[in-house]
């Protein structure tokens, strides 16, 4: 046991003998400073705000009352309305995220495999990559305005104009949950699949090319290479994409908020949790009617749910062998220290 511990310790010392990690920390330090100022402190302030009353400044401390209102409702109509609206907003958020993530990941993975396959000679690969990534750099306001011209409640939008020319009845796209949710899902997929495709391509290009060459020599088909080599080795990138997409999806705000013709006419079936939080800050024209505490509590609930889901996805997809070896090393160190302590007290002689 003693020899094994010394060997492990020598390996760790040898690995740390030449370390340039401090330079890396110096380069990323500005990011963490900006992140702490613009993200960590607002998060702490929101957490504190969630325990206080609503409207104006210097509101009294109310404890978990805002959380209880959102999660369980209350006896009066007002508190029950907060509870119903919050859970409906959370349901809408999950539906919109899943509805755009599934087609996004499949389309991105398919295109990434095509563009990185050396056997496929696709002309103009560079141009296709740029065109597919372009929607990602367009502002959400511009995209929402563009699609409002295509499909909205107005009779002059492109879709209703075509239907009118065909003698068909016009459609109130914004009022129909199926149409409006489908449009928002399509917009989100169109906006982000290019970025996801680039991530998938970087993951595939990081796989050792000799594995693909060996599979081709052995006569493996493209489907077998995808299932047996590409997808298993691409799992870390897929997990990263899933977690980042989930974080962004649960905070979805811009497109669902902007997809309406009349000012302030946000549809109930498009109200996400982020939109719900924004609305609590914007209730009425009087500052004393603004629901700061409710908005803070909703934000913290969303944060906790995001952390739990992200941790669950990470734990389900981590490398089991590496986790087992790490656990064995920890047990080895603990056992050695325990033996040393006993030997020091005269209980065991190593």
C-alpha positions as a printed Julia matrix, in Angstrom:
350×3 Matrix{Float64}:
   0.0    0.0     0.0
   2.87   2.33    0.92
   4.72   1.66   -2.35
   1.6    2.19   -4.43
   0.89   5.5    -2.71
   4.49   6.67   -3.28
   4.23   5.72   -6.95
   1.0    7.66   -7.37
   2.48  10.65   -5.55
   5.63  10.62   -7.71
   3.45  10.56  -10.84
   1.5   13.58   -9.6
   4.72  15.46   -8.74
   6.18  14.64  -12.15
   3.02  15.84  -13.87
   3.15  19.11  -11.92
   6.86  19.67  -12.43
   6.28  21.76  -15.55
   3.04  23.7   -15.37
   2.02  26.69  -17.4
  -1.44  26.83  -15.84
  -0.76  30.22  -14.23
  -0.47  31.85  -17.65
  -3.82  30.42  -18.61
  -5.35  31.84  -15.45
  -3.89  35.24  -16.29
  -5.51  35.2   -19.72
  -8.96  34.17  -18.46
  -8.89  36.46  -15.41
 -10.52  39.44  -17.25
 -13.45  37.25  -18.24
 -14.05  36.13  -14.65
 -13.82  39.71  -13.38
 -16.42  40.88  -15.89
 -18.53  37.78  -15.2
 -18.44  38.4   -11.44
 -19.49  42.03  -11.9
 -22.27  41.53  -14.46
 -23.5   38.02  -13.58
 -22.55  36.86  -10.08
 -23.48  40.06   -8.25
 -26.85  40.45  -10.04
 -27.55  36.8    -9.19
 -26.81  37.43   -5.51
 -28.91  40.58   -5.56
 -31.8   38.7    -7.19
 -31.52  36.01   -4.51
 -31.8   38.64   -1.77
 -34.63  40.4    -3.58
 -36.67  37.19   -3.72
 -37.1   37.26    0.07
 -38.62  40.74    0.17
 -42.0   42.22   -0.63
 -43.15  43.58   -3.98
 -43.09  47.1    -5.33
 -40.84  50.05   -4.61
 -37.7   50.13   -2.5
 -37.04  49.09    1.1
 -39.69  46.4     1.08
 -40.03  44.26    4.21
 -38.51  40.81    4.54
 -41.18  38.16    3.79
 -39.06  35.0     3.87
 -40.24  32.19    1.6
 -43.63  33.76    0.91
 -42.84  34.55   -2.74
 -41.6   31.0    -3.35
 -44.71  29.57   -1.71
 -46.91  31.79   -3.88
 -45.25  30.62   -7.11
 -45.01  26.93   -6.24
 -48.2   26.33   -4.27
 -50.44  29.36   -4.8
 -52.61  30.62   -1.98
 -56.11  31.25   -0.77
 -56.88  34.4    -2.74
 -57.27  34.82   -6.48
 -54.1   36.89   -6.86
 -51.72  34.28   -5.45
 -53.44  31.48   -7.36
 -52.99  33.48  -10.56
 -49.24  33.76   -9.96
 -49.02  29.99   -9.43
 -51.0   29.14  -12.57
 -49.11  31.63  -14.75
 -45.7   30.44  -13.53
 -46.35  26.76  -14.19
 -47.91  27.54  -17.57
 -44.83  29.61  -18.44
 -42.53  26.77  -17.36
 -44.54  24.3   -19.48
 -44.29  26.62  -22.49
 -40.53  26.96  -21.96
 -39.98  23.18  -21.94
 -42.16  22.66  -25.02
 -40.43  25.4   -27.02
 -36.94  24.22  -26.01
 -37.49  20.53  -26.76
 -39.32  21.4   -29.98
 -36.31  23.29  -31.35
 -33.45  21.28  -29.81
 -34.36  17.87  -31.24
 -34.48  18.92  -34.92
 -31.52  21.24  -34.33
 -29.2   18.51  -33.02
 -30.2   16.0   -35.71
 -29.81  18.5   -38.55
 -26.51  19.81  -37.17
 -25.09  16.32  -36.69
 -26.14  15.25  -40.18
 -24.56  18.29  -41.82
 -21.41  17.98  -39.69
 -20.95  14.35  -40.78
 -21.48  15.27  -44.43
 -19.04  18.19  -44.37
 -16.31  16.21  -42.59
 -16.61  13.03  -44.66
 -13.52  12.81  -46.86
 -15.29  10.45  -49.28
 -17.94  13.06  -50.1
 -16.69  15.72  -52.49
 -19.26  18.46  -51.9
 -18.46  21.56  -53.97
 -18.54  24.88  -52.15
 -18.31  23.5   -48.62
 -16.95  26.79  -47.29
 -19.82  28.81  -48.77
 -22.41  26.42  -47.34
 -20.87  26.66  -43.88
 -20.94  30.46  -43.96
 -24.53  30.57  -45.22
 -25.71  28.15  -42.54
 -23.95  30.08  -39.79
 -25.24  33.5   -40.91
 -28.61  33.33  -39.06
 -26.68  33.04  -35.79
 -25.28  36.57  -36.15
 -28.62  38.22  -37.04
 -30.3   40.02  -34.13
 -33.43  38.45  -32.68
 -35.43  41.63  -33.28
 -34.64  41.52  -36.99
 -35.56  37.84  -37.24
 -38.83  38.35  -35.35
 -39.75  41.3   -37.59
 -38.91  39.23  -40.68
 -41.11  36.3   -39.69
 -43.92  38.63  -38.6
 -44.05  39.75  -42.22
 -44.34  36.1   -43.27
 -46.9   34.77  -40.77
 -48.88  36.86  -38.29
 -52.45  37.87  -37.46
 -52.6   40.55  -40.16
 -54.24  39.9   -43.51
 -51.3   41.55  -45.26
 -48.63  39.08  -44.11
 -47.16  36.9   -46.87
 -48.92  33.67  -45.86
 -52.38  35.26  -45.57
 -51.87  37.16  -48.82
 -51.19  33.88  -50.64
 -54.18  32.22  -48.94
 -56.39  35.15  -50.01
 -55.21  34.85  -53.6
 -56.13  31.15  -53.49
 -59.59  31.93  -52.11
 -58.83  30.44  -48.7
 -59.64  31.85  -45.27
 -56.85  33.74  -43.54
 -55.21  32.33  -40.4
 -54.56  34.1   -37.13
 -51.12  32.59  -36.71
 -50.38  34.33  -33.41
 -53.62  33.18  -31.76
 -53.21  29.52  -32.74
 -50.97  27.69  -30.21
 -49.88  25.05  -32.73
 -48.93  27.54  -35.44
 -47.29  30.1   -33.16
 -45.29  27.52  -31.19
 -44.24  25.81  -34.41
 -43.07  29.12  -35.87
 -41.06  29.98  -32.73
 -39.5   26.49  -32.73
 -38.57  26.86  -36.4
 -37.04  30.29  -35.8
 -34.98  29.01  -32.86
 -33.79  26.01  -34.89
 -32.93  28.2   -37.88
 -31.03  30.64  -35.68
 -28.88  28.12  -33.81
 -28.36  25.04  -35.98
 -25.38  26.66  -37.72
 -23.57  27.23  -34.44
 -24.36  23.67  -33.31
 -23.13  22.34  -36.66
 -19.77  24.09  -36.19
 -19.48  22.57  -32.7
 -20.24  19.09  -34.03
 -17.71  19.53  -36.85
 -14.99  20.56  -34.39
 -15.73  17.46  -32.34
 -15.58  15.15  -35.35
 -12.36  16.72  -36.64
 -10.82  16.12  -33.22
 -11.26  12.34  -33.57
  -8.12  10.45  -34.6
  -8.31  10.03  -38.44
  -6.61   6.62  -38.18
  -9.81   5.21  -36.64
 -11.8    6.15  -39.75
  -9.06   4.84  -42.02
  -8.98   1.51  -40.19
 -12.77   1.24  -40.39
 -12.71   1.94  -44.14
 -10.02  -0.7   -44.67
 -12.12  -3.23  -42.75
 -15.04  -2.46  -45.06
 -17.28  -0.65  -42.58
 -20.21   1.25  -44.06
 -20.87   4.91  -43.4
 -23.69   4.01  -41.02
 -21.48   1.65  -39.04
 -18.72   4.26  -38.79
 -21.28   6.79  -37.54
 -22.74   4.43  -34.91
 -19.54   2.71  -33.76
 -16.93   5.48  -33.98
 -18.31   8.98  -34.54
 -21.21   9.06  -32.08
 -19.44   7.37  -29.12
 -16.36   9.62  -29.44
 -18.54  12.67  -30.06
 -20.44  12.19  -26.8
 -18.53  14.89  -24.82
 -19.39  17.49  -27.48
 -23.02  16.34  -27.59
 -23.23  16.61  -23.79
 -21.72  20.11  -23.92
 -24.2   21.15  -26.62
 -27.1   19.65  -24.68
 -26.2   21.48  -21.47
 -25.58  24.86  -23.15
 -28.74  24.51  -25.23
 -30.74  23.62  -22.14
 -29.42  26.65  -20.27
 -30.25  28.92  -23.21
 -33.6   27.22  -23.8
 -34.78  27.6   -20.21
 -33.89  31.3   -20.43
 -35.62  31.75  -23.79
 -36.99  35.27  -24.04
 -36.5   37.28  -27.23
 -38.39  35.41  -29.97
 -41.45  34.38  -27.87
 -41.61  37.91  -26.47
 -41.33  39.64  -29.85
 -43.7   37.41  -31.83
 -46.88  39.5   -31.59
 -48.41  42.25  -33.7
 -50.25  44.36  -31.11
 -48.09  46.14  -28.54
 -47.9   44.2   -25.28
 -50.15  41.43  -26.59
 -48.0   38.47  -25.5
 -49.89  35.23  -25.97
 -50.34  32.86  -23.04
 -49.05  29.89  -25.06
 -45.79  31.75  -25.82
 -45.16  33.18  -22.35
 -41.9   31.62  -21.14
 -40.46  31.89  -17.62
 -38.12  34.68  -18.73
 -41.07  36.58  -20.21
 -43.02  35.97  -16.99
 -40.15  37.45  -14.95
 -39.96  40.48  -17.24
 -43.7   41.06  -16.97
 -43.53  41.15  -13.16
 -41.03  43.99  -13.39
 -43.27  45.83  -15.86
 -46.67  45.47  -14.18
 -48.56  48.74  -14.39
 -47.16  52.27  -14.58
 -46.82  52.65  -10.8
 -43.57  51.42   -9.25
 -45.49  50.13   -6.23
 -47.38  47.65   -8.41
 -44.23  46.0    -9.75
 -43.66  42.5    -8.42
 -39.93  42.56   -7.64
 -40.07  39.79   -5.06
 -42.12  37.48   -7.3
 -39.78  38.11  -10.22
 -36.72  37.4    -8.07
 -38.23  34.18   -6.72
 -39.14  33.0   -10.23
 -35.6   33.72  -11.41
 -34.08  31.73   -8.54
 -36.44  28.78   -9.11
 -35.42  28.76  -12.76
 -31.75  28.92  -11.74
 -32.09  25.95   -9.37
 -33.95  23.9   -12.0
 -31.24  24.69  -14.55
 -28.48  23.61  -12.15
 -30.28  20.37  -11.27
 -30.99  19.43  -14.89
 -27.47  20.37  -16.0
 -25.91  18.29  -13.21
 -28.18  15.35  -14.03
 -27.23  15.42  -17.71
 -23.54  15.67  -16.83
 -23.67  12.79  -14.34
 -25.59  10.56  -16.77
 -23.05  11.1   -19.55
 -19.73  11.18  -17.71
 -17.03   8.57  -18.34
 -17.78   5.7   -15.95
 -14.26   4.21  -16.16
 -12.56   7.51  -15.4
 -14.93   8.15  -12.49
 -14.22   4.65  -11.13
 -10.44   5.14  -11.36
 -10.69   8.54   -9.68
 -12.71   7.0    -6.86
 -10.15   4.19   -6.46
  -7.31   6.71   -6.22
  -9.15   8.63   -3.53
  -9.81   5.43   -1.58
  -6.13   4.5    -1.87
  -5.0    7.85   -0.48
  -7.53   7.67    2.36
  -6.46   4.11    3.24
  -2.79   5.08    3.32
  -3.44   8.1     5.52
  -5.53   5.96    7.85
  -2.7    3.41    8.11
  -0.19   6.2     8.78
  -2.34   7.61   11.54
  -2.7    4.2    13.2
   1.02   3.55   12.89
   1.78   6.92   14.45
  -0.39   5.99   17.41
   1.32   2.61   17.74
  -1.56   0.6    16.33
   0.01  -0.61   13.07
   3.64  -0.83   11.94
   4.03  -0.31    8.16
